[in-house]
Amino acid sequence: MASTDTAPVKKEKAARKTTSRAAPPPGPRRIDTSTTLTITSKNYSSWSLRGWLLARFAGLPFTEHVLPPDDPSTRAEILLLSSSILVPSLVHNGIRVWDTLAIAEYLNEVCPEAHLLPADPKARAHCRAISGEMHSGFSALRSSLPMNLRGHFPDFKVWSRAQADIDRICTIWRECLDTYGGPFLFGAQRSVADAMYAPVCTRFATYDVKLDATCAAYRDLMLSQPEMKEWFKAARSEPIDIDELDVEF
């Protein structure tokens, strides 16, 4: 009987010994909660402005990391000579996202309360479509009327290809304002589309582009936004000029 009673005791001790050696359950994974937005020149970089506005419209606190515009790769992006646009770039909770539309979609997911995309499926599809058109189109406008917030060229000669881009943009604006009632492109709430077209508003002001009353009112509304005023103020204090973008051509 004694030998029979001893075996379970030994097994129990072995089990306890094994349990004591087991690793403790893993705790919650540590997540980097710092948020950084990498941008470049506030005077010249339209893509930086778009990414910055998206983050501000989303209400996401972030730290700016500004690349100098005289950096060769940064300069190439601003002058549309780069094969890929890597600025702006957002790092949030350890996740890095670049490309403005990718940033927009990401912010819409992590900050749903900001309603960067409209709730209505039809309006949401429309918002994505015109934002995509801004993202991939209007090359004549980009090249002949580059963003330059410190510049002002009254009576600027707009060539026919750029005028075609301007006409298309104005058609988009009028359709949105008429369909959704304004004052922003998709109603009372600022959206991805407003951030995407904000740099165009600055171009229209810089180059004295003639607009109808509806489009001029939308341009002025966007330029009067507090975020835009903050961006303009910083742009005016930038010490670096890019000669190729400061000539009247």
N, C-alpha and C positions, 0 to 999 in steps of 0.2 A: 504493500500500500504506500509505503514511504516513497519508493521510487516512482510510483505513479503520480504522487502529488508534486514531486519536484519538477517534472518536465514542463507543466504549464507555467510554473514560476519562472523558469529559465526563458521560455518563449516570450513571456510578458516583459521581462527585463530587456531582452533583445529588441522587442518592438519599441519599448520606451527609448532605448539607445538610438535606434534608427530615427525615431521621430525627433529627438533632440538635435540630430545632425542636419535635419532638413532645412533648406533655405527659407527664410521668412517670406510670406507672400509679397509680391512686388507692390510698391506704393503707387500713387497716381503719377503718371508720366509728367515730368516737368516740361512746360511749354514756354517758349520765349514769347512774352507778351509785348515786346517792343515792336513798334511799327515805324518803318522808315520809308519815305518816298524819295527816290533818286530822280532829280530833274537837272536841267541845265539852264541856259540863259532865259531869264524872264522877259527880256526884251525881244528875243528872236525866236524862241522855241514854242511853236504852236502845240506840239505834242506834249510838252511839259505842262503847258497851261491846261490842256484837256485832262490829263491825269490828276493834276493838282485840284482842279475844280470837282472832279468826280469824288475824290476823297473828302473834300470839304462839303459837298452836297450830301454825301453819305453820313456826315457827322462823325467820321472816324478820326480820332486824334492821331497825329503822326509827327515825326521829326523829319525835317527836310535835309537831304544830302545833295548839295548843289555841285555839279561838275563844272569846272571852268570852261567857258565856250571856246577858249583858245586851245583846249586839248584837241589833238588831231582827229581822234575818232568822233568826238562830240561835234567838232566843226564840220566834219563830213556829213553827219546826220542833219545838222541844221541847213546845210547847203544842198541837201537832197542828193548827195554823192555816195551815200552809204548803201550797201546792198540790203541792210536790215536795220530797223529802228529798235534799239534796246532801251531807250529812255523815253518816257518815264518807266520806272521799275518800282514795284511795291513789295515790301517784305512785311508780312503780318503773321504773327504767331508761328514764325519759322518757315512760312510759305512764301516763296518768291514768285511774283507774277509780273510779266512785262507785256507789252502791246496794250494800247489804250482800250480796245474793246474787251480784251481779256480781263483787264483791271475792272472795267465797268461791270462785266458779268460776275466777277468775284465779289465786288462790293455789294451788288444787288443780293447776293446770297448771304453774306455775313452781316449786312445791315438792311434787312428787309423792311424795317420800319421807315427807312428813308424813301422808299418807293421810287427808286431810280428808274425802274421800268414800270409802265402803267399796269394796273391790275387787270384791266379788260384785255382779253386775249387778242382781239383785233387791233386795239390801240398799241398793245405791246409789240405785236408783229410789225406794225407800221413804224414804231419807234426804232426797232432793231434795223429795219430796212433803210431808213434815211440815215441812221448813224453809220451803217455799213457803207452807204453811198459816199458819205463824207470821208470815211476811213480810206476807201480805195480809189475814189474819183477826184475830179476837179484838179487835175495835174496842171492845166494851163494857169489856173488861178494861183496855185501854190508857187509856180516858178516865176510868174510875172508880177505878182503882188505878194511878195514874202512878208511875213509878219515882222513889223518893226514898230514897237510901241512909242519909241522916242521920235520917230520920223513923222513928217506930215508933208504930203505932196499934193497941194491943191491943183485942180485941173489936170490931173494925171491922165495920160493917154492910155486908155484901156484897149488892147488889141482884140480882134474879133473872137479868137478862141477863148480868151479869158472872159469876154462879155457873155459868151454862150454859157460858161460855167456860172457866172453871176445870175443870168436869167433863170437857169435851172434852180439855183439855190433860192431865189426869190419865189419861184413857183412852189417849192417845198414849204417855205415859210408860210405863204398865203394859204395853202391847202390845210396845213396843220392848224393855223390860227382860226381859220373858218370852221374846221371840223370840230375842234375841241374847245373853242371859245376863248382861248388865251387866258391870261396875258403871255404865258409861256407856250412852247410848241405843243405840249400835251395837257394844257389846262392850267390850273392854279399851282400845280406842283412842278418844280424844276426837275428835269429828267436827264437821262444820258444824252438825249439829243441836244438839249440846251448846252451841255458841256462840250459836245462835239462841234457845235456851230459857233461857240463863243469866239474862237480866234478869227473866224470870218467877220464877225462884227467889228473886231479891231482893224482888220484889213480895210473894210469899207470906210472906216473913219480915217485911217492913215492916208488912203489914196483918194479920198473925197469922191467915193463912188456914189453916183446919183441913184436914189431909191424912191419908190413910191411911198406914200404916207404910212401904209400898213407895215412895210418892211423897215422903214426908218424908225417907226415907233418901237418895233421889236429890238432893233439894233440898240437904240438908246436905253431901253429897259435893261438889256443884258449888260451894257457898259456901266449902268448905274448900280449894279449889284455890289454889295459891300465886299465880296470876295474879289471881284474884278478891280475895285478901287485899291484894295490891298496889294494885288498883284502889280497894278500899274505903278504904284508908289515904289515898290521894290525895283521894278524894271528901270525906272528913271535914275536910280542910284547906282546902277551897274557901271563899273569903270571901263569895261571892254567893249570896243566896237568891232564889228565885222565889216570890213570895207566893202565887200561884195554886196552887202545888203543895205548900205548907207548911201548909195548913189542913186540919182534919179535917172532911170533909163527908160 
